[in-house]
Amino acid sequence: MINKIFPSVREAVADVHDGATVMIGGFGTAGMPSELIDALIEQGARDLTIVNNNAGNGDVGLALLLKAKRVRRIICSFPRQADSWHFDNLYRAGEIELELVPQGNLAERIRAAGAGIGGFYTPTGYGTELAEDKETRTIDGRHYVLEYPIHADFALIKALRGDRWGNLVYRKTARNFGPIMAAAAKTTIAQVREIVNLGDLDPEVVVTPGIFVTRLVEVPAALKLVAQPGAAA
Amino acid sequence: MRRFTREEMATRVARDIPNGAYVNLGIGLPTMVANHLPRDREIVLHTENGLLGMGPAPEAGEEDPDLINAGKQPVTALPGASYFHHADSFGMMRGGHLDFCVLGAFQVSVKGDLANWHTGAKDAIPAVGGAMDLAIGAKRVYVMMEHLTKKGESKIVPQCTYPVTGIACVSRIVTDLAIIDVTPDGLAVVEIVDGLPFDELQRLTGVPLRAPRAVAAAN
């Protein structure tokens, strides 16, 4: 029998090692797997490379992981926001490395890793300082920049429902990076609001097939969060 | 000097967007365009974090933290909406499927280079988000910005002095003084705010402008 269900977030993240590359789903706090991140903070792994769209919001989830100084390097598109004070402090103090990636290149580099692509040419960023020193090519008259995939040791993501095979469905715009990160990591850990019986998810609407998911943990919906108006994406 | 109000600027962008268009509105001033879209047209709004068919902000108390826009503010989904993951969302831009995007800017060059992501200041924390993808990703890229900086310098420049977001990507510039098209033959003025003579607009802007047809005919 296949059973990817773990009894707790603590056990699900127990083997994250020092120096690991960890993808964390979410766009701001939508889709951020806060309980898995809390468990990772408690677990104590350090010297991490984190891949996320942002660099933490307020005093929850990723922001707390940064505050705890567990992150050596972050790969993201939009670190600076109205409520990214923990990142801002570390960055200004020179205590964190930043690799800034245009958001679509970030998404495609993650997708490429999961899809076994060794590199790809993208028009995004051509001629800008974010493409400095990168290989370029002109194809059919258009300019492109060579970008490489981003692989990870672990992905921590959040979904709405899952089954013991690891099939997942998401909720609204909280889907964002979840499906592509699930495919890009060696070990993918999903927290879901509800675990359902095998067969209860309509195969026509499964978004992430279980092949991409290693572990899942049920974390019932928390108290209603209020979306935090931040700066731009 | 009279200027176009923000509403007038938004109306002038909105009237160019045809029925059936797929549109991404950037953060800030461009967001206002949503309130001025002609009601007899079905126009589908895209938000980079995975939604087509974005609707207006919800009623107070109806906010859903899982349903937000690129600015991370609560929105709604209209009938016909769809959700998708980030790689698909940016494929819609890069793949040339979006018809319009409307962006703010620090500077636009005579060749349509756009600078809108970073001031380049040494102490500034850089953040790019989806700006570079949007700049090169839509069939038509509109910029909405004030014509002049607070110091009175033109934001339309021979060459961007701020770090660029995209090269030769801007189609039309809508400012509080004029509407200007970026063409292979240079900048062509489409409309000027009432009471501002073309020569004065030319003086304020600094880079060569082509007069709108009516003015050219009068000369």
Chai-1 contact restraints between the chains, C-beta under 6 A:
chainA,res_idxA,chainB,res_idxB,connection_type,confidence,min_distance_angstrom,max_distance_angstrom,comment,restraint_id
A,F27,B,N49,contact,1.0,0.0,6.0,A-B,restraint_1
A,G28,B,K72,contact,1.0,0.0,6.0,A-B,restraint_2
A,A30,B,D66,contact,1.0,0.0,6.0,A-B,restraint_3
A,A30,B,I68,contact,1.0,0.0,6.0,A-B,restraint_4
A,S77,B,V128,contact,1.0,0.0,6.0,A-B,restraint_5
A,S77,B,G129,contact,1.0,0.0,6.0,A-B,restraint_6
A,F78,B,A127,contact,1.0,0.0,6.0,A-B,restraint_7
A,F78,B,G129,contact,1.0,0.0,6.0,A-B,restraint_8
A,P79,B,A127,contact,1.0,0.0,6.0,A-B,restraint_9
A,R80,B,I125,contact,1.0,0.0,6.0,A-B,restraint_10
A,R80,B,A127,contact,1.0,0.0,6.0,A-B,restraint_11
A,Y91,B,I125,contact,1.0,0.0,6.0,A-B,restraint_12
A,L100,B,P126,contact,1.0,0.0,6.0,A-B,restraint_13
A,L100,B,V128,contact,1.0,0.0,6.0,A-B,restraint_14
A,P102,B,V128,contact,1.0,0.0,6.0,A-B,restraint_15
A,P102,B,M132,contact,1.0,0.0,6.0,A-B,restraint_16
A,P102,B,D133,contact,1.0,0.0,6.0,A-B,restraint_17
A,Q103,B,G129,contact,1.0,0.0,6.0,A-B,restraint_18
A,Q103,B,G130,contact,1.0,0.0,6.0,A-B,restraint_19
A,G104,B,F90,contact,1.0,0.0,6.0,A-B,restraint_20
A,G104,B,R94,contact,1.0,0.0,6.0,A-B,restraint_21
A,G104,B,D133,contact,1.0,0.0,6.0,A-B,restraint_22
A,A107,B,H86,contact,1.0,0.0,6.0,A-B,restraint_23
A,A107,B,A87,contact,1.0,0.0,6.0,A-B,restraint_24
A,A107,B,F90,contact,1.0,0.0,6.0,A-B,restraint_25
A,E108,B,A87,contact,1.0,0.0,6.0,A-B,restraint_26
A,R111,B,A87,contact,1.0,0.0,6.0,A-B,restraint_27
A,P123,B,I136,contact,1.0,0.0,6.0,A-B,restraint_28
A,T124,B,M132,contact,1.0,0.0,6.0,A-B,restraint_29
A,T124,B,D133,contact,1.0,0.0,6.0,A-B,restraint_30
A,T124,B,I136,contact,1.0,0.0,6.0,A-B,restraint_31
A,G125,B,M132,contact,1.0,0.0,6.0,A-B,restraint_32
A,G127,B,I167,contact,1.0,0.0,6.0,A-B,restraint_33
A,T128,B,V164,contact,1.0,0.0,6.0,A-B,restraint_34
A,E129,B,P163,contact,1.0,0.0,6.0,A-B,restraint_35
A,R171,B,D66,contact,1.0,0.0,6.0,A-B,restraint_36
A,K172,B,D66,contact,1.0,0.0,6.0,A-B,restraint_37
A,K172,B,L67,contact,1.0,0.0,6.0,A-B,restraint_38
A,K172,B,Y83,contact,1.0,0.0,6.0,A-B,restraint_39
A,T173,B,N49,contact,1.0,0.0,6.0,A-B,restraint_40
A,T173,B,G50,contact,1.0,0.0,6.0,A-B,restraint_41
A,T173,B,L51,contact,1.0,0.0,6.0,A-B,restraint_42
A,T173,B,L67,contact,1.0,0.0,6.0,A-B,restraint_43
A,T173,B,I68,contact,1.0,0.0,6.0,A-B,restraint_44
A,A174,B,D66,contact,1.0,0.0,6.0,A-B,restraint_45
A,R175,B,G50,contact,1.0,0.0,6.0,A-B,restraint_46
A,R175,B,Y83,contact,1.0,0.0,6.0,A-B,restraint_47
A,R175,B,H85,contact,1.0,0.0,6.0,A-B,restraint_48
A,N176,B,N49,contact,1.0,0.0,6.0,A-B,restraint_49
A,N176,B,G50,contact,1.0,0.0,6.0,A-B,restraint_50
A,N176,B,H86,contact,1.0,0.0,6.0,A-B,restraint_51
A,F177,B,H86,contact,1.0,0.0,6.0,A-B,restraint_52
A,P179,B,H85,contact,1.0,0.0,6.0,A-B,restraint_53
A,I180,B,H85,contact,1.0,0.0,6.0,A-B,restraint_54
A,I180,B,A87,contact,1.0,0.0,6.0,A-B,restraint_55
A,L225,B,P65,contact,1.0,0.0,6.0,A-B,restraint_56
A,A227,B,E63,contact,1.0,0.0,6.0,A-B,restraint_57
A,A227,B,P65,contact,1.0,0.0,6.0,A-B,restraint_58
A,A227,B,I68,contact,1.0,0.0,6.0,A-B,restraint_59
A,A227,B,P74,contact,1.0,0.0,6.0,A-B,restraint_60
A,P229,B,Q73,contact,1.0,0.0,6.0,A-B,restraint_61
A,G230,B,K72,contact,1.0,0.0,6.0,A-B,restraint_62
A,A232,B,I27,contact,1.0,0.0,6.0,A-B,restraint_63
A,A232,B,G71,contact,1.0,0.0,6.0,A-B,restraint_64
A,A232,B,G129,contact,1.0,0.0,6.0,A-B,restraint_65
A,A233,B,A70,contact,1.0,0.0,6.0,A-B,restraint_66
A,A233,B,G129,contact,1.0,0.0,6.0,A-B,restraint_67
A,A233,B,G130,contact,1.0,0.0,6.0,A-B,restraint_68
